[in-house]
């Protein structure tokens, strides 16, 4: 899919995304990720289920297969979490089934999304970190070519807000 998006073959990319959404292996991987591997695997949603037996995981796979294109999310469980300044923020927890569907959708969308990023983009990307950006900066600033033309620009975007959106205290 990465290759298809990179060369601009949208039809092939869409076909591959549909294939991933219908794939039994992708469904099982998504269910395994949210029920066995994730840190929040024991956090229950509004349905009260914090874990699934192997039979329930297979039933969830059937449910995902039947409703993958018409999935309707359940309500979110809201948990107030205290902040350091004394206020509270609301943590919203989806059900295990919703998390599995989201993970399956992520498997279908992520490769196409990664293909559109610039090679030197490091923010909020899988497998990239601040250390990678530091390494590239070090290598480029250390090189002996274009010495006088080198620049480091530091931006600090604090509490940035899109026009028309309001923040809630």
KAFEN-V838923 format. One line per field, one symbol per residue. ss: DSSP state (A for helix, B for strand, O for the rest). phi: phi as a letter, one per 20 degrees, with the letter a starting at -180 (. if undefined). burial: I if it has 9 or more other ideal C-beta (glycine too) atoms within 8 Angstrom, else O. Layout:
# KAFEN-V838923
ss=???
phi=???
burial=???
This chain:
# KAFEN-V838923
ss=OAAAAAAOOAAAAAAAAAAAAAOAAAAAAAAAAAAAAOOOOOOOOOOOOOOOOAAAAAAAAAAAAAAOOOOOOOOOBBBBBBOOOOOBBBBBBOOAAAAAAAAAAAAAAAAAAAAOOOOOOOOOOOOOOAAAAAAAAAAAAAOOOOAAAOOOOOOOOOOOOOOOOOOOO
phi=.gffffeneffffffffffffeffffffffffgedcdffefeeeeffnedbcffffffffffffffdfecfdfefeedcfdfdfenecdeeddfffffffffffffffeffffffefffdecfldfmdbffffffffffffefeelgfefccdddcddlfcfgnddedf
burial=IIOIIOOOOOOOIOOIIIOIIOOOOIIIIIIIIIIOOIOOIOOIIOIOIOOIOOOIIOOIIOIIIOIIOOOOOIOIIOOOOOOOOOOOOOOOIIIIIIIIIIIIIOIIIIIIOIIOOOOOOIOOIOOIOOOIIOOIIOOOOOOOOOOOOOOOOOOOOOOOOOOOOOOOO
